[in-house]
């Protein structure tokens, strides 16, 4: 996971460079999505299932390490977008938060007509 974390700044840099390149070609409006809480995605929970319950968030049953990676990505992305906004005041750059709304569904399933079992981490093994 440390190797993947070390790549996050490079990914953010590539996104920033792509936006700047599009700006030089005349683009004026951007909606830049963040990443989702991948530690809550069923495929991740299945393929990277852990035997240790401490690896899972006790409230959401998500794998914390993958969600922390997503939060780091989103934080660095928002910082990079703020720099681009300062550099290009005539360009509209909007951050699209996918992480927050998805976590709201996971953290408050009853609000959306769902229920979450307290033993959920076991179902992915």
Residue pairs with C-beta under 8 A, 6 or more apart in sequence:
1 65
1 69
4 69
5 69
5 72
8 69
8 72
8 73
8 76
9 76
11 73
12 73
12 76
12 77
12 80
13 80
15 32
15 77
15 80
16 80
16 81
16 83
16 84
19 27
19 30
19 32
19 84
19 93
20 84
22 30
23 88
23 91
27 91
28 90
28 91
28 92
29 91
29 92
29 94
30 91
30 92
30 93
30 94
31 94
31 96
32 77
32 81
32 93
32 94
32 95
32 96
33 95
33 96
33 98
34 70
34 73
34 74
34 77
34 78
34 95
34 96
34 97
34 98
34 99
35 70
35 73
35 74
35 98
35 99
36 70
36 98
36 99
36 102
37 62
37 66
37 67
37 70
37 99
37 102
37 103
37 106
38 44
38 66
38 67
38 69
38 70
39 45
39 57
39 62
39 63
39 64
39 65
39 66
39 67
39 68
39 69
39 70
40 60
40 61
40 62
40 63
40 67
40 102
40 103
40 106
42 124
44 63
44 66
45 61
45 62
45 63
45 124
46 124
48 63
48 66
49 121
49 124
49 125
50 56
50 63
50 121
51 125
53 121
55 63
55 64
55 65
55 121
56 62
56 63
56 64
56 120
56 121
57 63
57 64
57 67
59 107
60 103
60 106
60 107
60 116
61 116
61 117
61 120
61 121
62 106
67 103
70 99
71 99
74 97
74 99
77 95
78 95
81 93
81 95
84 91
84 93
85 91
85 93
104 111
105 111
105 112
105 114
106 116
109 115
109 116
117 123
